Amino acid sequence: MAVKVVMPQLGESVTEGTIVRWIKKVGDRVEKYEPLLEVMTDKVNAEVPAPAAGILREILVPEGETVPVGRELAVIAEAAQAPPEPASVSAGVKGAEAADVAQQRSSPIVRRLAQEYGIDLSQVKGTGIGGRVTKEDVLRYVAERQQAAAPVKEAPPPAETPPAAPEEEVIAVSPMRRQIAQHMVRSYQTIPHAWLAMEADVTKLVRLRESIKAEFRRREGVDLTYLPFVVKAAVEALKEHPVLNAVWAEDRIILKKRINIGIAVALEDGLIVPVIKDADQKSIAGLARAIADLTDRARTGRLTLEDVQGGTFTVNNTGALGSIISRPIINEPQVGILTSEAIVRRPVVIDDAIAIRSVMFLCLSFDHRVIDGLTASRFLQAVKGRLEAFDERASVY
Amino acid sequence: MAVKTLIEAIRDALAEEMRRDPAVIVLGEDVGYRGGVFRATEGLIQEFGEERVIDTPLAESSIVGVAIGAALNGFRPVAEIQFADFIAPAIDQIANEAARMRYRSAGEWWCPLVVRAPFGGGIHGGLYHSQSVEAYFTHVPGLKVVVPSNPYDAKGLLKAAIRDDDPVIFFEHKKAYRLVKGEVPDQDYTVPIGPAKVARPGRHLTVIAYGLMTTYALEAAERAAAEGIDVEVVDLRTLYPPDKATILESVKRTSRALVVYEDNLTGGFGAEIAAIIAEEAFPYLDAPVMRLAGPDLPAMPYAAPLEEAFMPNPEKILAKIRELAAY
């Protein structure tokens, strides 16, 4: 059996590597783990060990060439095996490449939709020419995925579930649970998360809210929470740092023109993130109403597909659950997620005196492929600055 | 409402406009006592007399030149070129004089001229009676180029052309003259020059056509529907200036476009439509923009099998629709 040697993933954010040198030549015998070639990436230089013992049958990428992670570099024929006809090996490789090209060839609209819905096109069955994934295929896949995600009824447990031991209990995974699991794994595996926290002194904001909340409730019919203030601060900070309102697309970064803020709503059996569309065009009161509406419909299962699509950044009010610090997972393919933590009264040093102030942590997880600590800190500083600036003179309209 | 042929709709439009406005005159080869070789001007000389329905010599350059002179002196001439194939000698008058009259006089003068010309093949007309020459004129800013596909549009567009203050080249497909019938109101109406029309709504792909090709595209679309392919047909009606908004709106929705035209493939007006789509709807496309057109031959052949091979027809359009839908 022939074993393929592929370009390894050398570090989290590394997507490609350059062949510096082939240590072995075609026809050489190699032992398992013996250095086979030397690879250079923008972060490290490394020797790539042979994945199996055998004869180096074919080198597919010459020295000096740069190829993406996962690309096949060489073929090792296992020692016990009689060397196959070289022609058949290379024909096999070419056939595989041709099929890959046919599957990877995506039209502009398909690429755009995949981006928009966060779809891995290799998961979509193509019905076009040569198995090409068409726009219709993508839309069908999205519809099916949405149907699967809709918490209408419990899916029956899969047949291969191992029987529970007497001291164990098996719980069927609901479609929503499965959807969350898949989304979280994909996000955590594909996005190199980095994390920051800052403390904001929101004493004046607390005073503002206390002074107007009764009147607001009477006039607007909804409660005035801290979340619309946090969303407002986030939106204004995003305008200042649009690179956080974006999507990583391998060879480029796509800045989203609209600012659509997803807000995480906790449900008893899961979590859903409805989206405030064009949040930058709403006042605090408008945001409060939108949040109340989305939260209410999320809890009563009346959200539409439109309500949960198109988010460009996510805000999660973990403070409502009592958390004072958290490390959120990014809502892929967005660049960042912001949490507002519980507001606590704490002794704080101001100048040389100690005062009792209301403070809260703001936590940000960000995609380290897109931005670095400097930009992330500036963004979070901007959020903090705006939250601290709300005072009793601020208008919610 | 009466059902009429396309040629009857043209005749009605001419007669009604001549009754409405004494400045409207008609001139061309055999437009008078003969009533035009296709009978488009039949009865006009009896009603309006020799001063307003003028038989001219066989000299296209002079027909258009005289018409331009009349237009500059307050008339609204409708010049007929007997076959579009014969228009070449008049191109100098049309492109160099009529088209730029308003521009070169900084708006002091203008040229309310209509040039009507039967075009297109499929009628066994041979090399000199079958050509599609619209692309010569869609390259000339200052002209409006109109090609109706059905009697209703033919009457409304011709009236709009006669009332337009600038030169309009009005192509009538001679196979469509008596093949295409439809309801035409007796009362006065116009169809504005400019907007294209979605002749048949559909979801899977857009076919863009004009003239006889619209009729053929609609027939192909009906047959494609039986195979589960839902085709939208956009009838351009006005080629120049093109109605980009309607074309792009449709293609952005369906993500697939086929442009059908009878003229030679290379440099035909459909090539411009394909370029507009590629340039302005690229992010919405799910397949290459396709064209179906006549082959690059010097002229339409006379022999029936060769003429058939040249002309796009519903079968050829259907085959191309299948190819595009399967992409």
HADDOCK unambig.tbl for C-alpha pairs under 7 A between the chains (distance, minus, plus):
assign (segid A and resid 107 and name CA) (segid B and resid 285 and name CA) 6.52 0.50 0.50
assign (segid A and resid 107 and name CA) (segid B and resid 286 and name CA) 4.95 0.50 0.50
assign (segid A and resid 107 and name CA) (segid B and resid 287 and name CA) 6.52 0.50 0.50
assign (segid A and resid 108 and name CA) (segid B and resid 282 and name CA) 6.76 0.50 0.50
assign (segid A and resid 108 and name CA) (segid B and resid 283 and name CA) 4.92 0.50 0.50
assign (segid A and resid 108 and name CA) (segid B and resid 284 and name CA) 6.21 0.50 0.50
assign (segid A and resid 108 and name CA) (segid B and resid 285 and name CA) 5.84 0.50 0.50
assign (segid A and resid 108 and name CA) (segid B and resid 286 and name CA) 6.41 0.50 0.50
assign (segid A and resid 109 and name CA) (segid B and resid 283 and name CA) 5.49 0.50 0.50
assign (segid A and resid 109 and name CA) (segid B and resid 284 and name CA) 4.59 0.50 0.50
assign (segid A and resid 109 and name CA) (segid B and resid 285 and name CA) 5.39 0.50 0.50
assign (segid A and resid 109 and name CA) (segid B and resid 286 and name CA) 5.56 0.50 0.50
assign (segid A and resid 110 and name CA) (segid B and resid 286 and name CA) 6.65 0.50 0.50
assign (segid A and resid 128 and name CA) (segid B and resid 326 and name CA) 5.73 0.50 0.50
assign (segid A and resid 128 and name CA) (segid B and resid 327 and name CA) 5.12 0.50 0.50
assign (segid A and resid 129 and name CA) (segid B and resid 326 and name CA) 6.15 0.50 0.50
assign (segid A and resid 129 and name CA) (segid B and resid 327 and name CA) 4.88 0.50 0.50
assign (segid A and resid 134 and name CA) (segid B and resid 286 and name CA) 6.56 0.50 0.50
assign (segid A and resid 135 and name CA) (segid B and resid 286 and name CA) 6.18 0.50 0.50
